Amino acid sequence: MHSSSRSQHGCTLQPNPADRPPIEAVIRQHAEDAVVLHNMRMAQVRAPHVRLHHLGRLDERLAAHLDGLLVAGEFGSRLCGTALENPGASELFVATVLALENGDAARLEQLLALAEALPETQGGLGSAFGWVASGVLRGTVRGLLSSATPFHRWVGLTACAMHRVDAGADLERALEDPHPGLRARALRTLGVLGRRESFAATRTALHDRSEPCRFWGAWSAVMLGNRSFALDWLVEYARRPGPFRERSLQLALRAVDLPRAHQLIRDLARAGGETRTLIRAVGIMGDPHHVPWLIERMADPGLARLAGESFSLITGIDLAYLDLEQPPPAAAEPGPGDDTGDDEATMDPDDGLPWPDPAGIGTWWAANARRFQAGVRHFMGEPANPERCTRTLGEGYQRQRLAAGLYLCLLRPGKPLFNTAAPAPRQQRRLTGSD
């Protein structure tokens, strides 16, 4: 697993000796830059134009600034505490990493209380637990899982899920906890871990009084291999607008057989589903039959980049590499905010995507269409298969890598979901089998 921010890139820095006090301006710059870089990272882990090596360069810079704060000792921690007067997710991330690395239980308790009071900062808290090495977390997470406070137990389970560690009996107890948020976190964790021995709990969750619990029960059941009742629930979530539609589409359209996927898309169209949703759905489903329709959508500046992304998801073609892009239209507006219902999405969904050249792509398709059999689900240029998914995890863009991780779990039920948001060095070790 990922080593501490000091050791992950080979650094063995120690706190400054007493005769070399930290320089405030330098440490303040470390704190400010760490916050900025983490804000960038939250966007990049879901960006359509970022590969693992890009994320790795960003992580090296972030780790260096965190090292600078750690070297400053108590002064660095105090400076980060001052930044929490106007707390955001990234300010909480930086302060939490320092508290965890320094083993400062009192400061961590304060940060947990702050995150519980300000839900908008909780992404930063969870990200810090995902960043720090599992060895550093072991005692802390054990205490959180046994806490009397539901939020503490939620954080403990989140940390375990991010490191793909099974919390055992604590996870089992959380599945029956009276707190619905904790039950939902536990149900989601079952699917993330590939914990097939707890499949019965996902079925029970479909009758939970909490909708998030029902959704995560269905989601995890499908991830664990159910292709009957749980998949029916997920298809229903995909049909209707709401906070769970995007995640449901991403999984259901890959899990159902292709005729049923076509039917779901027809249902969305008949219900007046907006065109962006249909374009995403066609790319997820992966049937080359719809490629000409996608090429037609590329003529609309408001849809062109998204249609190009779906085209690439089916064909595996990198538009920029093959010079199948064009300059942005003169009157191009910024991409729509497009509420996907995903509370982790923080960026314009089209930001970073190339502007496709419809004429050039049409010519390419006319010459290459015979390679893609209509009526066969494709992913990144091939009929969906584990080998292609694994290559995409190493070579693809972040949104493609997210899709590849889901596909691998569907193709091999019981396999833990690859964490494409983990620190890049840890991801590289997982991909090479050295972790």
matplotlib code that plots the C-alpha trace (Angstrom):
import matplotlib.pyplot as plt

x = [0.0, 0.9, 3.6, 3.5, 3.8, 7.4, 8.5, 6.4, 8.8, 12.0, 12.2, 13.4, 13.0, 13.0, 11.7, 14.1, 16.4, 15.7, 18.5, 16.9, 13.4, 11.1, 10.8, 7.2, 6.9, 8.2, 5.9, 2.9, 3.7, 3.8, 0.4, -1.2, 0.2, -0.8, -4.4, -4.3, -2.8, -5.4, -8.2, -6.6, -6.3, -10.0, -10.8, -8.1, -9.1, -12.3, -11.0, -11.4, -7.9, -5.7, -3.7, -2.0, 1.4, -0.2, -1.7, 1.7, 3.4, 0.7, 1.0, 4.8, 4.3, 1.6, 3.7, 6.7, 4.6, 3.2, 6.7, 7.6, 4.7, 5.7, 9.3, 8.1, 6.5, 4.1, 4.5, 3.3, 0.3, -0.6, -0.4, -2.8, -5.1, -5.3, -6.3, -9.3, -10.9, -12.4, -12.5, -12.9, -12.4, -8.7, -7.9, -9.3, -7.3, -3.9, -4.6, -5.8, -2.8, -0.5, -2.5, -2.4, 1.3, 2.2, -0.1, -1.8, -5.0, -6.3, -6.0, -7.6, -10.5, -11.0, -10.9, -13.4, -15.8, -15.3, -16.0, -19.1, -20.5, -19.6, -20.5, -19.0, -15.6, -15.9, -14.5, -11.2, -11.2, -11.8, -9.1, -6.6, -7.3, -6.8, -3.5, -1.8, -0.1, -2.2, 0.5, 0.1, -3.6, -3.9, -4.3, -6.3, -8.8, -9.3, -10.3, -12.7, -14.4, -15.0, -16.2, -19.6, -20.0, -21.6, -19.6, -16.4, -17.4, -18.3, -14.8, -13.2, -15.2, -14.4, -10.7, -10.9, -12.7, -10.2, -7.4, -9.4, -9.1, -11.9, -13.0, -14.4, -16.8, -16.9, -18.2, -20.8, -22.0, -22.3, -24.6, -27.2, -26.4, -29.4, -27.7, -28.7, -25.6, -23.4, -25.4, -25.2, -21.4, -21.1, -23.3, -21.2, -18.1, -19.3, -19.3, -16.0, -14.3, -15.9, -17.2, -19.4, -19.8, -22.0, -24.3, -27.4, -27.0, -27.3, -30.6, -31.9, -31.0, -33.4, -36.2, -34.3, -36.4, -33.4, -33.2, -29.3, -29.2, -31.5, -29.4, -26.1, -27.5, -28.5, -25.2, -23.1, -25.3, -24.7, -21.0, -20.9, -22.5, -26.3, -28.0, -31.6, -33.5, -30.8, -30.1, -33.8, -33.6, -30.5, -32.3, -35.2, -32.7, -31.2, -34.6, -35.5, -33.7, -32.2, -29.0, -28.3, -29.0, -25.5, -24.0, -26.8, -26.3, -22.6, -23.2, -26.5, -25.8, -22.6, -24.3, -27.5, -27.5, -27.3, -31.0, -32.1, -29.5, -31.0, -34.4, -33.2, -31.9, -35.2, -37.0, -34.8, -35.5, -39.2, -39.3, -37.7, -34.3, -31.9, -29.5, -26.4, -27.7, -28.4, -24.9, -23.3, -25.6, -24.6, -20.9, -21.4, -23.4, -20.7, -22.6, -20.9, -24.4, -24.8, -21.5, -23.0, -25.5, -22.7, -20.9, -24.0, -24.1, -20.5, -21.9, -23.6, -21.0, -22.9, -22.7, -19.6, -17.0, -19.2, -20.1, -16.4, -15.7, -18.4, -17.0, -13.6, -15.0, -16.5, -13.6, -10.6, -9.5, -7.5, -8.9, -5.9, -3.3, -4.9, -5.4, -9.1, -9.8, -10.3, -10.0, -13.0, -15.8, -15.5, -18.8, -18.3, -19.8, -18.2, -19.5, -22.7, -22.7, -24.9, -25.9, -25.1, -26.3, -22.7, -21.8, -18.1, -18.2, -16.6, -15.7, -17.3, -17.9, -16.5, -13.5, -10.3, -12.1, -10.9, -13.2, -13.9, -13.6, -16.9, -15.7, -12.4, -14.0, -16.7, -13.9, -12.1, -15.3, -16.1, -12.6, -12.7, -16.4, -15.9, -13.6, -16.5, -19.3, -22.7, -24.6, -21.5, -20.6, -17.3, -15.0, -12.0, -11.9, -12.4, -15.3, -15.3, -12.7, -10.6, -7.3, -8.5, -9.8, -6.4, -4.5, -6.9, -6.2, -2.6, -2.9, -6.3, -7.6, -9.2, -12.8, -11.9, -10.0, -13.0, -15.1, -12.4, -12.5, -16.2, -16.0, -13.4, -15.6, -18.6, -16.5, -14.9, -17.4, -15.6, -12.7, -12.1, -12.8, -9.5, -9.1, -8.3, -8.2, -5.4, -2.0, -0.4, 2.6, 0.3, -1.7, 1.4, 2.5, -1.0, -0.8, 2.6, 1.7, 4.4, 2.0]
y = [0.0, 3.6, 4.8, 8.0, 11.3, 11.6, 8.2, 7.5, 9.4, 8.3, 11.2, 10.6, 14.1, 14.8, 17.8, 20.8, 20.9, 23.5, 25.8, 26.0, 27.4, 27.2, 30.2, 31.4, 32.6, 29.3, 27.2, 29.4, 28.9, 25.1, 25.2, 27.4, 25.3, 22.1, 23.3, 24.5, 21.2, 19.1, 21.2, 20.4, 16.7, 16.4, 17.5, 15.5, 12.1, 12.4, 14.3, 13.0, 14.2, 13.0, 9.8, 8.1, 9.6, 13.1, 12.3, 11.0, 14.4, 16.2, 13.8, 14.4, 18.1, 17.7, 15.2, 17.7, 20.5, 18.1, 17.1, 20.7, 21.1, 17.9, 19.1, 22.3, 20.2, 22.0, 25.2, 23.7, 22.1, 25.4, 27.2, 24.7, 25.1, 28.8, 28.1, 26.2, 29.5, 29.4, 25.6, 23.9, 20.3, 20.8, 22.8, 19.9, 17.4, 19.1, 19.5, 15.9, 14.5, 16.3, 15.1, 11.5, 11.6, 13.2, 10.9, 13.9, 12.4, 15.6, 17.6, 14.7, 14.7, 18.4, 17.8, 15.0, 17.3, 20.0, 17.6, 16.2, 19.8, 20.8, 18.0, 19.9, 19.3, 15.5, 14.7, 16.3, 14.3, 11.0, 11.9, 12.4, 8.9, 7.6, 9.4, 8.4, 4.9, 2.1, 1.4, 4.9, 4.5, 1.1, 2.1, 5.2, 3.4, 0.6, 3.3, 5.0, 1.7, 1.0, 4.6, 5.3, 8.1, 7.0, 9.6, 8.2, 4.7, 6.1, 7.6, 4.3, 2.3, 4.9, 4.6, 0.8, 1.0, 3.5, 1.1, -1.9, -3.4, -5.6, -4.3, -7.8, -7.8, -4.0, -4.0, -6.7, -4.6, -1.5, -3.3, -3.5, -0.1, 2.1, 5.1, 5.0, 6.8, 4.2, 1.4, 2.9, 3.3, -0.4, -1.6, 0.4, -1.1, -4.6, -4.0, -2.0, -4.9, -7.7, -9.2, -12.0, -13.8, -10.8, -11.0, -11.7, -8.3, -6.6, -8.4, -7.4, -3.8, -3.6, -3.3, -0.7, 2.4, 4.5, 5.1, 5.4, 2.0, 0.6, 2.0, 0.9, -2.5, -2.9, -1.4, -3.8, -6.8, -6.2, -5.7, -9.0, -10.9, -10.6, -10.3, -10.7, -8.8, -6.3, -5.5, -4.8, -2.2, -0.6, -0.3, 1.5, 3.9, 4.5, 5.3, 8.2, 11.5, 11.7, 11.5, 7.9, 7.9, 8.5, 5.7, 3.4, 4.1, 3.4, 0.0, -1.2, -0.5, -2.6, -5.4, -6.0, -8.0, -5.8, -6.0, -4.8, -2.0, -0.9, -1.0, 1.2, 3.8, 3.8, 4.2, 7.2, 8.7, 8.2, 9.8, 13.0, 12.1, 15.0, 14.4, 14.5, 11.6, 9.6, 10.3, 9.1, 6.1, 5.1, 5.3, 3.2, 0.6, 0.2, -1.0, 0.2, 0.3, 3.8, 5.3, 7.1, 8.7, 9.9, 11.4, 13.3, 14.8, 16.1, 18.8, 20.5, 22.5, 21.9, 18.1, 17.6, 16.9, 14.5, 12.7, 12.4, 10.9, 8.3, 7.5, 7.0, 4.8, 2.5, 2.6, 3.2, 6.0, 8.9, 11.8, 14.1, 11.4, 10.7, 14.4, 14.0, 17.1, 20.7, 24.1, 25.2, 26.9, 30.7, 31.0, 28.0, 28.4, 26.8, 23.3, 22.9, 22.3, 19.3, 18.0, 14.3, 13.6, 12.7, 14.7, 14.1, 15.8, 19.2, 20.2, 21.0, 17.5, 18.5, 20.4, 19.0, 16.9, 17.5, 19.2, 16.4, 16.9, 15.3, 15.1, 13.5, 11.1, 10.2, 9.4, 7.3, 5.4, 4.7, 3.1, 1.2, 0.4, -3.3, -3.8, -3.2, -5.7, -4.1, -5.9, -6.7, -4.6, -2.9, -1.1, 0.9, -0.7, -4.4, -6.6, -6.1, -8.3, -8.3, -7.9, -4.7, -3.4, -4.0, -2.2, 0.7, 1.0, 1.5, 3.6, 5.3, 8.6, 8.8, 8.5, 5.6, 4.1, 4.4, 2.5, -0.1, -0.8, -1.2, -3.6, -5.7, -6.2, -7.2, -9.6, -11.1, -10.8, -10.8, -8.7, -5.5, -2.3, -0.7, 2.7, 5.1, 8.0, 6.5, 8.2, 7.4, 5.5, 3.1, 2.6, 1.9, -0.8, -2.4, -2.5, -4.1, -6.5, -5.1, -4.0]
z = [0.0, -0.4, 1.9, 3.8, 2.0, 3.2, 2.0, -1.1, -3.3, -1.5, 0.9, 4.5, 5.8, 9.6, 11.6, 11.7, 14.7, 17.3, 16.0, 12.6, 13.1, 10.1, 7.9, 8.1, 4.5, 3.1, 5.3, 4.5, 0.8, 1.3, 3.0, 0.3, -2.6, -1.0, -0.8, -4.5, -5.7, -3.8, -5.3, -8.7, -7.8, -6.9, -10.4, -12.1, -10.7, -12.7, -15.7, -19.3, -20.4, -17.5, -17.5, -14.6, -15.3, -15.3, -11.9, -10.8, -11.5, -9.6, -6.7, -6.6, -6.2, -3.6, -1.6, -1.7, -0.1, 2.5, 3.3, 3.8, 6.3, 8.1, 8.4, 10.1, 12.9, 15.2, 13.3, 10.1, 11.9, 13.6, 10.2, 8.7, 11.6, 10.9, 7.4, 8.8, 9.9, 6.4, 5.9, 2.6, 1.6, 0.6, 3.8, 5.8, 3.6, 4.4, 8.1, 8.4, 6.6, 9.1, 12.1, 10.9, 10.0, 13.3, 15.4, 16.8, 18.2, 19.8, 16.6, 14.6, 17.0, 16.3, 12.5, 12.7, 14.6, 12.0, 9.2, 10.8, 11.2, 7.7, 5.2, 2.3, 3.7, 4.2, 0.8, 1.9, 5.2, 3.3, 0.8, 3.6, 4.9, 1.4, 0.9, 4.1, 4.3, 5.7, 8.3, 9.7, 9.9, 11.5, 15.2, 14.3, 12.1, 14.7, 17.2, 14.8, 14.0, 17.7, 18.5, 19.9, 17.4, 14.1, 12.1, 13.4, 12.4, 9.0, 8.6, 9.7, 7.1, 4.4, 5.2, 4.9, 1.6, 0.2, 1.0, 0.0, 3.5, 4.9, 8.3, 9.1, 12.1, 12.2, 8.6, 9.5, 12.5, 10.3, 7.9, 10.8, 12.4, 13.2, 11.5, 7.7, 6.5, 8.1, 6.7, 3.2, 3.6, 4.6, 1.7, -0.8, 0.7, 0.0, -3.7, -3.6, -1.8, -3.9, -0.7, -2.1, 1.2, 2.3, -0.7, 1.4, 3.1, -0.2, -0.9, 2.5, 1.8, -1.1, 1.6, 3.7, 4.7, 3.5, -0.3, -0.3, 1.4, -1.2, -4.0, -2.6, -1.9, -5.5, -6.8, -4.7, -5.5, -9.2, -8.6, -6.8, -9.7, -9.4, -12.8, -11.7, -9.0, -8.0, -11.7, -12.1, -9.3, -10.8, -14.2, -12.5, -10.9, -14.3, -15.9, -13.7, -12.9, -9.5, -7.5, -8.4, -12.1, -13.3, -11.3, -12.2, -15.9, -15.7, -14.1, -15.5, -19.1, -18.8, -16.8, -18.7, -22.0, -25.1, -26.1, -22.7, -22.9, -26.2, -24.5, -21.6, -24.0, -26.0, -22.7, -21.9, -25.3, -25.1, -21.6, -23.0, -21.8, -22.6, -25.4, -23.3, -21.2, -24.3, -25.7, -22.5, -22.4, -26.0, -25.1, -22.0, -23.8, -26.4, -29.5, -32.7, -34.3, -32.8, -34.0, -37.0, -34.7, -32.4, -35.4, -36.4, -32.8, -33.3, -35.5, -32.5, -30.5, -27.3, -27.7, -29.9, -27.2, -25.3, -28.5, -29.3, -25.8, -26.3, -29.8, -28.2, -25.5, -28.1, -30.7, -28.5, -30.8, -29.3, -31.4, -30.6, -31.4, -34.8, -35.6, -35.6, -33.7, -34.7, -33.0, -30.9, -32.8, -32.6, -30.8, -28.5, -25.0, -21.9, -21.4, -19.4, -15.7, -16.3, -12.9, -13.1, -9.6, -8.5, -5.5, -6.2, -9.6, -9.3, -12.9, -16.3, -17.6, -21.1, -19.8, -21.4, -24.1, -27.7, -30.2, -32.7, -36.5, -37.8, -41.4, -40.5, -38.1, -40.7, -43.1, -40.5, -39.7, -43.3, -43.6, -40.3, -39.5, -40.7, -37.7, -35.3, -35.3, -34.6, -31.9, -29.9, -26.8, -27.3, -24.8, -26.0, -29.5, -28.6, -27.5, -23.7, -22.1, -18.9, -20.8, -22.5, -19.2, -17.5, -20.3, -20.0, -16.3, -17.1, -20.3, -20.4, -19.3, -15.9, -17.0, -19.2, -16.3, -14.0, -16.6, -16.9, -13.2, -13.2, -16.2, -14.5, -11.5, -13.8, -15.8, -12.7, -9.8, -6.4, -7.7, -5.7, -7.6, -8.7, -6.9, -9.7, -7.1, -5.0, -4.9, -8.3, -6.8, -5.1, -8.3, -10.2, -7.7, -7.8, -11.6, -11.6, -8.8, -6.5, -3.8]

ax = plt.figure().add_subplot(projection="3d")
ax.plot(x, y, z, "-o")
ax.set_aspect("equal")
plt.show()
